[in-house]
Amino acid sequence: MLSAMELTNRSLVREFPKAKEAARKGQVVEIVDGKTGETFLLTAKPTRKFGELAAGAKGVFDGPADLSTREGFGD
């Protein structure tokens, strides 16, 4: 796995907006700790926005807008 960006622990705070944007675009960001030599990979998990979620539910409820007139509520 190749990383799109390589940062040190020290530069992470300064470069975090760029690293976050790269991760959001699907690129892997490698963060290296200079003292211990540990390597961390930063990736972003894609999330669906409300509009994308609501599009699948469109037309599910075709009944009246006033829910109290539905079966079982007015009896």
C-alpha positions as CSV (number, residue, x, y, z in Angstrom):
1,M,0.0,0.0,0.0
2,L,1.5,3.3,-1.0
3,S,0.7,6.5,0.8
4,A,-0.2,9.7,-0.9
5,M,1.3,11.8,1.8
6,E,4.0,11.2,4.4
7,L,4.1,13.4,7.5
8,T,6.0,13.4,10.8
9,N,4.3,13.6,14.2
10,R,5.6,17.1,14.5
11,S,4.3,18.3,11.2
12,L,0.9,16.6,11.7
13,V,-0.7,19.5,13.5
14,R,0.4,22.0,10.9
15,E,-0.5,19.8,7.9
16,F,-3.7,18.2,9.3
17,P,-6.1,20.1,7.0
18,K,-4.2,18.8,4.0
19,A,-3.9,15.3,5.4
20,K,-7.7,15.2,6.2
21,E,-8.6,16.4,2.6
22,A,-6.3,13.7,1.1
23,A,-7.8,11.0,3.2
24,R,-11.3,12.1,2.2
25,K,-10.3,11.7,-1.4
26,G,-9.5,8.1,-0.7
27,Q,-5.7,8.6,-0.4
28,V,-3.7,6.9,2.4
29,V,-1.7,9.3,4.6
30,E,1.3,7.9,6.4
31,I,2.2,9.5,9.7
32,V,5.7,8.6,11.1
33,D,6.7,9.1,14.7
34,G,10.3,10.3,14.6
35,K,11.2,9.1,18.1
36,T,9.8,5.6,18.0
37,G,9.7,5.0,14.3
38,E,6.1,3.9,14.5
39,T,4.0,4.4,11.3
40,F,0.3,5.2,11.4
41,L,-1.9,5.2,8.3
42,L,-4.7,7.7,8.2
43,T,-7.7,6.9,6.0
44,A,-11.2,8.3,5.9
45,K,-14.4,6.2,6.1
46,P,-16.9,7.5,3.5
47,T,-20.2,8.5,5.0
48,R,-23.5,9.0,3.2
49,K,-25.1,12.4,3.4
50,F,-28.8,12.9,4.4
51,G,-29.9,13.5,0.8
52,E,-28.4,10.2,-0.3
53,L,-30.1,8.3,2.5
54,A,-33.4,10.1,1.9
55,A,-33.4,9.3,-1.8
56,G,-33.8,5.6,-1.1
57,A,-36.8,6.3,1.2
58,K,-38.7,8.4,-1.4
59,G,-42.1,7.1,-2.1
60,V,-42.1,4.6,0.8
61,F,-45.1,6.3,2.5
62,D,-47.8,7.1,0.0
63,G,-50.6,7.6,2.6
64,P,-52.2,10.8,3.8
65,A,-49.9,13.5,5.2
66,D,-52.1,13.6,8.4
67,L,-51.0,10.4,10.2
68,S,-54.0,10.5,12.6
69,T,-56.3,9.6,9.7
70,R,-54.5,6.3,9.0
71,E,-56.0,3.0,10.0
72,G,-56.0,2.3,13.7
73,F,-55.5,5.9,14.8
74,G,-59.0,7.3,14.3
75,D,-61.0,4.5,16.0
